[in-house]
Amino acid sequence: MLIELRIRDYAVIEDLSVELGPGLNALTGETGAGKSIIVGALSLLLGERASTDAVRTGAERAVVEAVFDLSARPELHARLEEFGLPAEEDLLILRREVHVEGRNRAWINGSPATAGAVGAFGRALVDLHGQHEHQTLLRPDDQRAILDAFAGSVALGDEVRALHAELAEAKGELGAREARRRELESRADFLRFQLSEIEKAQVSEGEDSAVDAELRKLDHAEELASDAEGVHRLVYSEEGAASERVAEARELLRRLARVDPEMEPFRDEIEEIYHRLTELGRSVGDYAAEVEVDPGRAEELRSRAELLFRLKRKYGPELDDVLETARRFRSEVSELDGAGFELEEIERRVASLAERLAEAAGRLSHERSAAGGRLGEAVQALLPELGMPGARFEVAFETLGEVGPGGGERVQFQASLNPGFAPRPLARIASGGELSRVMLALKSILAQQDRVPTLIFDEIDAGIGGAVATAVARKLAEVAAAHQVFVITHLPQLASRGRVHLRVEKGEVAGVAVTSLVPLEGEERVREIARMLGGDPDSVTSREHAREMLAAG
């Protein structure tokens, strides 16, 4: 429900804030006071394109903001969560700004958003019926939704939509897999050749570093053996070697420590040095004995290093990359080998989904066809009392070549508003007021099924009066029992039914026209109804007539 509408510096509105209530809300005022300007401002929150012409003269920007109560639309909370904009206390605040230099901005619950997102939420909460560009009744998708609501087929329609999306996804996956298989098949032989080349080499992780290290050792074997043997002699084996000299020093320190305990740490230290030095000498000697000069092994390693180099240059740059490439080739070959089975599985799924979609769409078509006749008769029965005698209304169907997300047919509301004329699409034959009355007929029939909580009627009283106006007022009141209704009217029959009555007034501030909005109660409301009745609002007779009308409403 629309709780509050705030408009600032829009057209002739300087600063306006209006609170609306449940049921029927009536907006009245003299011709030219700016009633429809308020609707134009609100249309920005329903996705209407913003124009810099709407900015009030002398202002930098126009601002339109609306506060909605979401308690009747809990599913919108999930949509807000998707945008990362949770509603606080069931409130939703939509805001649009139009800057005079052409910049436009939008917010949802205080967070920046696109105008499209604001419009999507606005249209979920408000149906605006007036000028053609705002008419829900002219949009094919909305006509289909109205019929499905009347038929009780909303859940079935959702099922068709979900199946269509699932089928489209499955077909997309099938197409992608087929394209992938063709791609793999086109290079299957080369792929297997490359994989065979890597697998035949039996490459292991880090092998290139190990080969390089061993080859370097073999290439310098004589030098390594000679140098190691030299270390062995100097440290351990020859007369006067380092270990021998340290042994002599160790003996002297032992003697010193026996006399002077302060020398014990030095004795212990040289003991460690002696043992480490002798161990070093023996180990280097063992190394010198193990070094081999093996030209054959060196040549084998050079060949291996060359093979690894070629593989890295082709599939590298590093050996890890070669191994990863082999894993990828192996996966692609495995994918190709199993592609036939996977395609069969997806083809079976596509066929199953297509069958389920056709069955669900067939049931939906049957329900729509049956409901279309009933809806046409029900609307047509209401049109005469709404000022359209002799009017015909029907629901037409056009079978589509294939089932789409909305089912197997296009739904179109058609009408003939004058006797002797064949029914035609509403957009081609109806005025704004007539469209609004057709929508009123639909809304009165669909009052309980319709999910949109707020309905706004701008031109519904165009060209009517007397008994027709009374009938329209009665229907508006019936619809207002299940919806919040906001009607802009010049007819007292409609205004007198309102639970909230607002009057638009136009004045001047510093020579500039200004529109304001005044809540009416008590005698002020009586005077306004008296004015609308065409009498003198100060006349006792006119005011008495107004009181009778308000009492009857």
Backbone torsions as a table, in degrees:
resi	resn	phi	psi	omega
1	MET	NA	141.0	176.1
2	LEU	-78.9	114.4	-177.3
3	ILE	-89.2	-44.5	-174.5
4	GLU	-148.0	141.3	175.9
5	LEU	-123.2	127.8	-179.7
6	ARG	-122.2	130.0	-178.5
7	ILE	-132.3	131.7	179.0
8	ARG	-136.5	129.5	175.5
9	ASP	56.4	42.9	176.9
10	TYR	-112.8	117.8	-178.7
11	ALA	54.5	-119.2	-179.8
12	VAL	-96.0	7.2	179.1
13	ILE	-90.8	121.7	179.0
14	GLU	-85.5	-56.1	-179.8
15	ASP	-156.2	110.1	-173.8
16	LEU	-132.9	135.7	175.9
17	SER	-136.7	126.5	-177.4
18	VAL	-129.2	132.9	175.8
19	GLU	-102.0	131.6	-179.0
20	LEU	-113.8	155.4	-179.1
21	GLY	-120.0	179.5	177.0
22	PRO	-69.5	167.3	179.2
23	GLY	76.1	-147.9	-174.0
24	LEU	-92.0	124.4	175.6
25	ASN	-113.3	126.3	-176.8
26	ALA	-110.6	136.8	177.2
27	LEU	-121.5	120.9	-177.4
28	THR	-128.1	176.4	179.1
29	GLY	156.0	166.2	179.2
30	GLU	-63.9	153.7	174.7
31	THR	-58.3	131.5	179.3
32	GLY	87.8	-0.3	-178.9
33	ALA	-73.2	-20.6	177.0
34	GLY	114.7	23.2	-179.2
35	LYS	-60.7	-47.3	-176.7
36	SER	-71.9	-19.6	176.2
37	ILE	-63.3	-36.2	178.3
38	ILE	-63.0	-42.0	176.8
39	VAL	-64.8	-39.9	177.7
40	GLY	-61.1	-39.7	177.8
41	ALA	-65.1	-44.7	-179.8
42	LEU	-62.4	-32.7	-178.5
43	SER	-62.3	-22.8	175.7
44	LEU	-60.9	-33.0	-180.0
45	LEU	-80.6	-4.6	177.5
46	LEU	-106.4	10.4	175.5
47	GLY	102.8	3.9	178.9
48	GLU	-63.0	142.6	177.7
49	ARG	-66.9	139.0	-178.1
50	ALA	-87.8	140.7	177.7
51	SER	-122.1	138.6	178.5
52	THR	-64.9	-19.0	177.5
53	ASP	-63.5	-20.4	-178.1
54	ALA	-76.3	-15.9	-178.0
55	VAL	-72.0	130.0	-177.9
56	ARG	-60.6	141.9	-179.8
57	THR	-54.5	126.7	178.8
58	GLY	91.5	-10.9	-179.5
59	ALA	-96.7	160.5	179.0
60	GLU	-90.9	-28.1	-176.8
61	ARG	-156.0	152.3	172.7
62	ALA	-105.0	141.9	-178.1
63	VAL	-128.0	131.4	174.4
64	VAL	-127.6	128.7	-176.8
65	GLU	-139.8	138.5	178.8
66	ALA	-132.6	142.9	177.4
67	VAL	-112.7	126.3	-178.3
68	PHE	-117.2	146.8	171.6
69	ASP	-95.2	121.7	-175.9
70	LEU	-96.5	8.6	-174.6
71	SER	-60.1	-27.0	178.9
72	ALA	-88.8	-6.1	-179.2
73	ARG	-129.9	64.4	-175.8
74	PRO	-60.6	-26.2	-178.7
75	GLU	-66.0	-20.6	178.7
76	LEU	-70.8	-19.6	175.9
77	HIS	-61.0	-41.1	179.8
78	ALA	-64.0	-40.1	178.0
79	ARG	-64.8	-37.5	176.4
80	LEU	-65.4	-38.1	178.5
81	GLU	-61.6	-36.8	178.2
82	GLU	-60.7	-33.9	177.9
83	PHE	-85.6	-1.5	-176.0
84	GLY	70.3	33.1	-175.0
85	LEU	-130.9	67.1	-178.6
86	PRO	-61.1	141.9	179.2
87	ALA	-82.5	137.6	178.1
88	GLU	-99.0	129.4	179.0
89	GLU	53.7	38.6	176.4
90	ASP	63.7	23.6	-179.6
91	LEU	-107.8	141.8	174.0
92	LEU	-126.8	128.4	-179.6
93	ILE	-117.3	117.6	177.4
94	LEU	-107.0	139.9	-176.1
95	ARG	-144.4	135.6	173.2
96	ARG	-127.3	142.9	174.1
97	GLU	-125.6	137.3	175.6
98	VAL	-119.3	116.6	-178.9
99	HIS	-93.7	146.4	-174.8
100	VAL	-64.4	-26.1	178.9
101	GLU	-85.9	3.2	173.7
102	GLY	107.2	-9.3	178.9
103	ARG	-77.9	134.0	179.5
104	ASN	-124.0	142.0	-179.3
105	ARG	-136.1	158.7	-178.1
106	ALA	-145.2	151.1	179.0
107	TRP	-138.8	149.3	169.3
108	ILE	-126.0	120.7	-177.5
109	ASN	49.9	40.8	175.4
110	GLY	82.7	-4.1	179.3
111	SER	-104.6	139.5	180.0
112	PRO	-56.6	140.3	-179.6
113	ALA	-148.2	174.4	175.9
114	THR	-87.0	156.8	176.1
115	ALA	-61.9	-33.2	178.5
116	GLY	-64.0	-40.8	179.3
117	ALA	-66.3	-42.3	177.1
118	VAL	-60.2	-44.8	-179.9
119	GLY	-63.1	-37.9	-179.8
120	ALA	-63.3	-43.7	177.9
121	PHE	-68.9	-39.6	180.0
122	GLY	-61.3	-43.8	-178.7
123	ARG	-69.2	-24.5	176.7
124	ALA	-73.1	-17.8	-175.2
125	LEU	-111.9	-19.3	-174.4
126	VAL	-135.4	131.6	167.6
127	ASP	-106.3	120.4	-179.2
128	LEU	-108.0	122.8	-176.5
129	HIS	-121.2	110.5	-179.5
130	GLY	-170.0	-102.7	178.2
131	GLN	-67.3	152.2	-173.7
132	HIS	-55.8	-39.4	-173.1
133	GLU	-67.0	-16.2	179.9
134	HIS	-99.2	-5.3	-167.1
135	GLN	-74.8	116.1	171.8
136	THR	-56.1	-37.1	-173.8
137	LEU	-64.3	-15.8	-178.2
138	LEU	-95.7	-7.4	-177.2
139	ARG	-91.7	123.1	-177.0
140	PRO	-54.5	-41.8	-179.3
141	ASP	-63.0	-37.3	-180.0
142	ASP	-73.2	-34.5	175.1
143	GLN	-61.6	-42.9	177.9
144	ARG	-63.1	-40.3	179.8
145	ALA	-65.3	-38.3	178.4
146	ILE	-63.0	-45.1	179.7
147	LEU	-63.7	-43.3	-179.4
148	ASP	-63.8	-36.4	177.7
149	ALA	-64.8	-42.5	179.0
150	PHE	-64.8	-38.8	-177.7
151	ALA	-77.6	-10.2	-173.8
152	GLY	70.4	29.6	-173.5
153	SER	-111.0	18.7	-177.8
154	VAL	-61.0	-45.3	-179.3
155	ALA	-63.3	-40.6	178.6
156	LEU	-66.2	-39.1	176.2
157	GLY	-62.2	-40.5	176.6
158	ASP	-63.3	-38.1	178.8
159	GLU	-64.1	-43.3	178.0
160	VAL	-61.7	-44.0	-179.8
161	ARG	-61.9	-43.5	-179.3
162	ALA	-66.8	-41.6	178.6
163	LEU	-65.1	-39.7	178.7
164	HIS	-62.7	-42.8	179.1
165	ALA	-65.1	-40.8	179.8
166	GLU	-66.4	-40.3	178.1
167	LEU	-65.2	-42.9	178.6
168	ALA	-61.2	-39.9	178.5
169	GLU	-64.9	-43.7	179.7
170	ALA	-64.1	-40.9	177.5
171	LYS	-64.4	-38.2	177.3
172	GLY	-63.3	-42.1	178.3
173	GLU	-65.2	-40.5	178.5
174	LEU	-62.4	-45.2	179.0
175	GLY	-61.8	-41.6	-179.9
176	ALA	-65.8	-41.0	179.4
177	ARG	-66.4	-39.5	178.3
178	GLU	-65.1	-41.6	177.7
179	ALA	-64.2	-39.8	178.5
180	ARG	-64.7	-41.6	179.6
181	ARG	-63.9	-42.3	178.1
182	ARG	-61.5	-38.9	179.1
183	GLU	-64.0	-45.3	-179.7
184	LEU	-66.5	-40.6	179.9
185	GLU	-64.1	-34.4	-178.5
186	SER	-65.8	-22.7	179.7
187	ARG	-127.3	23.6	-176.5
188	ALA	-60.4	-47.6	-177.5
189	ASP	-61.7	-45.1	-178.8
190	PHE	-66.8	-37.3	178.4
191	LEU	-61.4	-46.0	179.9
192	ARG	-67.3	-36.1	177.3
193	PHE	-62.1	-45.6	-179.1
194	GLN	-64.7	-41.8	178.7
195	LEU	-63.6	-42.6	179.2
196	SER	-61.5	-38.2	-179.7
197	GLU	-62.5	-42.1	-179.2
198	ILE	-73.9	-44.9	-177.8
199	GLU	-65.3	-36.8	178.7
200	LYS	-61.6	-32.7	-179.8
201	ALA	-72.9	-16.6	179.1
202	GLN	49.6	54.1	-178.5
203	VAL	-73.4	140.6	175.7
204	SER	-120.2	155.7	-176.2
205	GLU	-62.6	131.2	178.3
206	GLY	75.4	7.6	-175.2
207	GLU	-64.7	-36.5	-177.4
208	ASP	-62.8	-38.2	177.8
209	SER	-67.4	-40.8	179.7
210	ALA	-65.4	-41.9	179.0
211	VAL	-63.6	-45.2	179.8
212	ASP	-60.1	-41.8	-178.6
213	ALA	-66.2	-44.0	-179.8
214	GLU	-67.6	-39.7	-179.7
215	LEU	-65.8	-40.7	177.9
216	ARG	-61.2	-38.5	179.1
217	LYS	-66.6	-42.1	179.9
218	LEU	-67.8	-39.0	-179.4
219	ASP	-64.6	-22.8	-178.2
220	HIS	-118.3	29.2	-173.8
221	ALA	-61.0	-48.4	-177.9
222	GLU	-62.3	-42.9	179.3
223	GLU	-64.9	-40.5	179.6
224	LEU	-65.3	-44.9	-179.7
225	ALA	-63.0	-44.0	-178.9
226	SER	-63.5	-46.8	-178.2
227	ASP	-66.3	-39.6	179.9
228	ALA	-66.4	-39.7	177.6
229	GLU	-63.6	-39.2	177.0
230	GLY	-61.2	-43.7	177.3
231	VAL	-62.2	-42.6	179.9
232	HIS	-58.1	-45.4	-179.5
233	ARG	-65.2	-49.3	-174.8
234	LEU	-64.9	-35.2	-175.3
235	VAL	-88.6	-32.1	-165.6
236	TYR	-136.1	-45.9	-162.1
237	SER	-94.6	-33.3	-173.6
238	GLU	-84.4	161.4	178.6
239	GLU	-62.8	132.1	-179.0
240	GLY	80.5	15.2	179.4
241	ALA	-63.9	163.5	-175.8
242	ALA	-56.7	-41.2	-179.2
243	SER	-64.6	-35.2	179.1
244	GLU	-66.7	-44.6	-179.9
245	ARG	-65.1	-39.1	177.8
246	VAL	-65.2	-35.4	178.0
247	ALA	-61.8	-39.2	178.0
248	GLU	-64.8	-44.9	178.8
249	ALA	-62.9	-37.3	178.3
250	ARG	-59.1	-41.6	-179.1
251	GLU	-64.6	-41.0	179.2
252	LEU	-63.4	-44.0	179.5
253	LEU	-65.3	-31.7	176.1
254	ARG	-62.3	-43.8	-179.4
255	ARG	-65.5	-40.4	179.5
256	LEU	-63.7	-41.4	-176.8
257	ALA	-67.5	-29.2	178.8
258	ARG	-66.8	-29.6	-179.8
259	VAL	-90.0	-45.3	-174.7
260	ASP	-121.0	108.3	-178.4
261	PRO	-59.1	-22.9	179.8
262	GLU	-63.8	-18.0	-178.8
263	MET	-87.4	-3.9	-177.3
264	GLU	-60.1	-41.4	177.8
265	PRO	-59.6	-36.4	179.4
266	PHE	-70.2	-35.8	177.1
267	ARG	-63.2	-44.1	-179.9
268	ASP	-64.7	-38.6	-178.3
269	GLU	-65.8	-42.7	-178.6
270	ILE	-71.6	-27.8	173.5
271	GLU	-58.9	-46.1	-179.9
272	GLU	-64.2	-42.4	179.9
273	ILE	-61.0	-42.1	-177.9
274	TYR	-62.4	-47.4	-178.0
275	HIS	-65.7	-39.8	179.6
276	ARG	-67.7	-37.3	-178.8
277	LEU	-69.1	-42.9	178.4
278	THR	-65.8	-37.8	177.6
279	GLU	-64.6	-41.0	176.9
280	LEU	-60.8	-45.2	-178.9
281	GLY	-61.0	-45.6	-179.6
282	ARG	-63.9	-43.8	-177.0
283	SER	-63.4	-44.0	178.9
284	VAL	-66.0	-33.6	176.5
285	GLY	-64.8	-44.5	176.9
286	ASP	-59.5	-43.1	179.7
287	TYR	-59.2	-45.6	-178.4
288	ALA	-61.5	-35.4	-178.7
289	ALA	-72.6	-28.4	-175.6
290	GLU	-86.1	-19.6	-178.9
291	VAL	-63.5	126.7	-179.0
292	GLU	-115.4	145.8	170.9
293	VAL	-100.2	108.3	-172.8
294	ASP	-132.6	85.1	-179.4
295	PRO	-57.0	-34.9	-178.5
296	GLY	-65.5	-45.2	178.9
297	ARG	-64.9	-38.6	179.4
298	ALA	-62.1	-41.4	179.3
299	GLU	-66.2	-38.5	177.7
300	GLU	-62.2	-42.6	-179.7
301	LEU	-68.1	-36.9	177.3
302	ARG	-62.4	-39.0	177.3
303	SER	-65.1	-40.5	179.8
304	ARG	-66.1	-42.2	179.2
305	ALA	-62.3	-37.9	179.2
306	GLU	-66.9	-40.6	178.0
307	LEU	-63.0	-45.7	179.1
308	LEU	-62.9	-37.0	178.4
309	PHE	-63.3	-43.4	179.3
310	ARG	-63.9	-41.1	179.5
311	LEU	-64.6	-40.4	179.7
312	LYS	-67.6	-38.9	179.0
313	ARG	-65.8	-33.2	-176.5
314	LYS	-86.3	-38.3	-173.0
315	TYR	-123.2	2.7	-171.2
316	GLY	-81.2	-141.7	24.0
317	PRO	-84.3	-20.3	-178.7
318	GLU	-105.7	164.6	-178.1
319	LEU	-64.7	-32.8	175.6
320	ASP	-60.6	-35.7	178.0
321	ASP	-66.5	-35.9	178.3
322	VAL	-63.5	-45.4	179.6
323	LEU	-64.4	-39.4	177.8
324	GLU	-65.5	-39.4	177.4
325	THR	-61.9	-40.9	178.0
326	ALA	-62.2	-41.4	178.7
327	ARG	-63.1	-40.2	179.7
328	ARG	-66.1	-44.2	178.9
329	PHE	-61.1	-40.9	-178.5
330	ARG	-64.0	-39.9	178.6
331	SER	-65.1	-41.1	-179.2
332	GLU	-67.9	-38.5	177.4
333	VAL	-65.5	-41.3	178.3
334	SER	-64.7	-39.4	178.0
335	GLU	-61.9	-42.3	179.6
336	LEU	-65.5	-41.3	-179.1
337	ASP	-65.3	-31.5	-178.7
338	GLY	-98.9	1.9	-174.4
339	ALA	-62.0	-38.3	-178.0
340	GLY	-60.7	-44.2	-179.6
341	PHE	-65.5	-43.7	-179.5
342	GLU	-63.2	-41.0	179.0
343	LEU	-62.7	-39.1	178.6
344	GLU	-62.9	-40.6	179.2
345	GLU	-62.7	-46.2	-179.0
346	ILE	-67.1	-38.8	178.5
347	GLU	-62.0	-39.1	177.9
348	ARG	-66.0	-39.2	179.1
349	ARG	-66.0	-41.9	178.4
350	VAL	-60.8	-45.1	-179.0
351	ALA	-63.5	-40.7	179.8
352	SER	-65.6	-44.0	179.6
353	LEU	-65.5	-40.3	178.9
354	ALA	-61.8	-39.8	179.2
355	GLU	-66.8	-43.9	179.8
356	ARG	-65.2	-39.2	179.0
357	LEU	-65.1	-43.8	-179.8
358	ALA	-62.4	-39.8	-179.1
359	GLU	-67.2	-45.5	-179.5
360	ALA	-66.4	-41.6	179.1
361	ALA	-65.3	-35.0	176.9
362	GLY	-63.8	-44.0	177.9
363	ARG	-63.8	-40.5	-179.9
364	LEU	-64.7	-40.8	178.5
365	SER	-61.7	-41.4	179.6
366	HIS	-63.6	-45.2	-179.2
367	GLU	-65.7	-40.0	178.9
368	ARG	-65.1	-42.2	-178.8
369	SER	-60.9	-44.5	-179.7
370	ALA	-66.6	-41.8	-177.4
371	ALA	-73.1	-30.2	-178.7
372	GLY	-60.1	-42.6	178.4
373	GLY	-65.1	-42.6	-179.1
374	ARG	-65.9	-41.4	-178.9
375	LEU	-66.2	-42.6	178.9
376	GLY	-58.9	-43.7	179.9
377	GLU	-66.3	-41.3	-177.7
378	ALA	-65.8	-42.7	179.5
379	VAL	-67.7	-44.8	-178.2
380	GLN	-60.7	-33.0	179.9
381	ALA	-68.2	-26.6	-178.4
382	LEU	-88.3	-22.7	-171.6
383	LEU	-62.7	-39.5	-179.5
384	PRO	-58.0	-44.2	-178.8
385	GLU	-71.4	-13.4	176.6
386	LEU	-96.7	18.6	173.6
387	GLY	90.2	17.4	178.9
388	MET	-129.4	68.3	178.9
389	PRO	-66.3	143.1	179.1
390	GLY	77.3	1.5	179.8
391	ALA	-73.8	147.9	175.7
392	ARG	-119.9	144.6	178.1
393	PHE	-137.3	134.7	178.4
394	GLU	-148.0	161.0	176.5
395	VAL	-107.4	117.3	-178.5
396	ALA	-101.9	150.7	-179.6
397	PHE	-125.5	140.5	173.5
398	GLU	-124.2	116.3	-178.5
399	THR	-69.6	132.4	180.0
400	LEU	-88.1	158.3	179.1
401	GLY	-63.6	-33.5	175.9
402	GLU	-146.2	159.4	-178.6
403	VAL	-68.4	129.8	177.1
404	GLY	-107.5	-174.1	-180.0
405	PRO	-62.2	-23.7	179.1
406	GLY	-95.5	6.3	179.5
407	GLY	112.7	-163.9	-174.0
408	GLY	-97.3	6.9	-177.9
409	GLU	-147.1	158.0	172.6
410	ARG	-96.4	131.8	-178.9
411	VAL	-100.0	133.8	179.6
412	GLN	-140.6	127.2	174.9
413	PHE	-84.2	129.8	-179.4
414	GLN	-128.4	153.2	-179.9
415	ALA	-151.4	155.3	168.8
416	SER	-125.4	114.1	-174.8
417	LEU	-92.1	-2.8	178.3
418	ASN	-132.5	137.7	-178.9
419	PRO	-57.4	143.3	176.4
420	GLY	89.4	-4.9	179.7
421	PHE	-107.6	137.9	178.9
422	ALA	-70.2	147.1	178.0
423	PRO	-60.2	139.9	178.6
424	ARG	-135.6	164.3	179.1
425	PRO	-55.0	143.2	-174.9
426	LEU	-56.0	-39.3	-175.9
427	ALA	-61.9	-20.9	-174.5
428	ARG	-98.1	-5.8	-174.1
429	ILE	-133.1	-10.5	-170.6
430	ALA	-113.5	145.1	172.3
431	SER	-83.7	172.7	179.0
432	GLY	-59.1	-43.5	-179.7
433	GLY	-65.4	-41.5	179.6
434	GLU	-65.6	-42.6	177.3
435	LEU	-60.1	-41.5	-179.6
436	SER	-63.0	-37.6	179.4
437	ARG	-72.6	-35.4	173.5
438	VAL	-62.1	-43.2	178.7
439	MET	-64.4	-37.8	177.7
440	LEU	-60.8	-41.4	177.2
441	ALA	-61.0	-44.8	179.5
442	LEU	-63.5	-44.7	-177.6
443	LYS	-64.7	-35.3	179.2
444	SER	-67.6	-32.5	177.8
445	ILE	-75.6	-36.4	-174.5
446	LEU	-102.0	18.6	-170.9
447	ALA	-51.5	-41.7	-174.9
448	GLN	-82.4	-30.5	-177.3
449	GLN	-82.2	-26.0	-172.8
450	ASP	-67.2	130.8	-176.9
451	ARG	-90.8	-19.8	-177.4
452	VAL	-73.1	119.3	-171.1
453	PRO	-77.6	-25.2	-173.4
454	THR	-120.5	127.6	179.0
455	LEU	-118.1	131.9	179.4
456	ILE	-120.4	124.8	179.3
457	PHE	-115.8	122.2	-176.5
458	ASP	-102.4	-43.2	-172.7
459	GLU	-114.6	19.2	-171.0
460	ILE	-63.6	-23.6	-177.3
461	ASP	-97.4	10.5	-178.1
462	ALA	-64.1	122.3	173.4
463	GLY	75.6	16.8	179.8
464	ILE	-125.0	166.0	178.1
465	GLY	-174.3	-176.1	175.3
466	GLY	57.4	-132.2	-175.9
467	ALA	-64.4	-35.7	179.6
468	VAL	-64.3	-43.0	178.7
469	ALA	-60.5	-39.9	178.6
470	THR	-64.4	-40.6	179.0
471	ALA	-65.6	-41.9	178.6
472	VAL	-63.0	-42.9	179.0
473	ALA	-60.5	-41.6	-179.6
474	ARG	-64.0	-42.5	179.3
475	LYS	-65.9	-40.3	177.1
476	LEU	-59.5	-41.9	179.9
477	ALA	-64.9	-37.7	178.3
478	GLU	-64.2	-45.1	179.6
479	VAL	-65.6	-35.6	-178.5
480	ALA	-67.5	-13.4	176.1
481	ALA	-70.5	-24.6	-179.4
482	ALA	-113.9	-9.1	-177.5
483	HIS	-138.9	161.9	164.5
484	GLN	-83.2	125.9	-178.7
485	VAL	-119.1	132.5	178.8
486	PHE	-121.5	111.7	-175.6
487	VAL	-116.9	131.4	175.7
488	ILE	-101.5	118.3	-167.9
489	THR	-146.6	157.7	171.4
490	HIS	-113.8	5.6	-177.0
491	LEU	-99.5	128.1	179.3
492	PRO	-65.2	-29.4	179.3
493	GLN	-59.7	-38.2	179.9
494	LEU	-78.1	-45.6	-176.1
495	ALA	-63.6	-34.4	-176.2
496	SER	-69.0	-18.0	-179.4
497	ARG	-83.7	-11.4	-173.2
498	GLY	-70.5	140.0	172.7
499	ARG	-79.2	-28.4	174.0
500	VAL	-122.8	133.4	-179.3
501	HIS	-126.2	123.9	-179.4
502	LEU	-122.9	141.3	177.8
503	ARG	-117.5	133.1	175.9
504	VAL	-87.9	130.0	178.3
505	GLU	-124.7	143.5	-178.3
506	LYS	-119.6	130.9	178.8
507	GLY	-142.1	-160.5	179.4
508	GLU	-133.3	143.2	172.4
509	VAL	-131.8	116.3	-179.0
510	ALA	55.2	39.4	176.7
511	GLY	80.0	5.3	-179.3
512	VAL	-113.8	133.3	-179.3
513	ALA	-63.3	138.7	-179.6
514	VAL	-136.7	132.0	176.5
515	THR	-103.2	135.3	177.8
516	SER	-131.0	168.1	-176.2
517	LEU	-129.5	130.0	-174.3
518	VAL	-123.8	123.0	174.1
519	PRO	-69.1	137.6	-177.7
520	LEU	-112.6	134.1	174.6
521	GLU	-144.8	162.6	174.1
522	GLY	55.6	-132.9	-175.1
523	GLU	-66.8	-30.1	178.5
524	GLU	-63.9	-37.4	177.9
525	ARG	-70.5	-38.5	177.1
526	VAL	-59.3	-45.0	179.6
527	ARG	-61.5	-39.2	-178.8
528	GLU	-67.6	-42.0	177.8
529	ILE	-64.9	-38.8	177.8
530	ALA	-61.9	-41.6	177.9
531	ARG	-62.0	-43.6	-178.4
532	MET	-66.6	-27.3	177.5
533	LEU	-71.6	-9.4	177.6
534	GLY	93.1	2.9	-179.8
535	GLY	-99.5	-174.3	177.6
536	ASP	-81.8	119.4	-177.9
537	PRO	-62.9	-16.3	178.1
538	ASP	-93.5	-6.0	-178.9
539	SER	-74.7	135.7	178.7
540	VAL	-61.3	-40.6	-178.8
541	THR	-64.1	-47.3	-178.8
542	SER	-62.7	-41.4	-178.4
543	ARG	-70.7	-33.5	176.6
544	GLU	-66.3	-41.7	176.1
545	HIS	-60.0	-42.4	-179.9
546	ALA	-62.8	-40.8	179.6
547	ARG	-64.3	-38.6	178.2
548	GLU	-63.0	-42.4	-179.6
549	MET	-65.3	-41.0	178.9
550	LEU	-65.8	-38.9	179.2
551	ALA	-65.8	-38.2	179.7
552	ALA	-69.8	-34.0	-179.6
553	GLY	-69.0	NA	NA
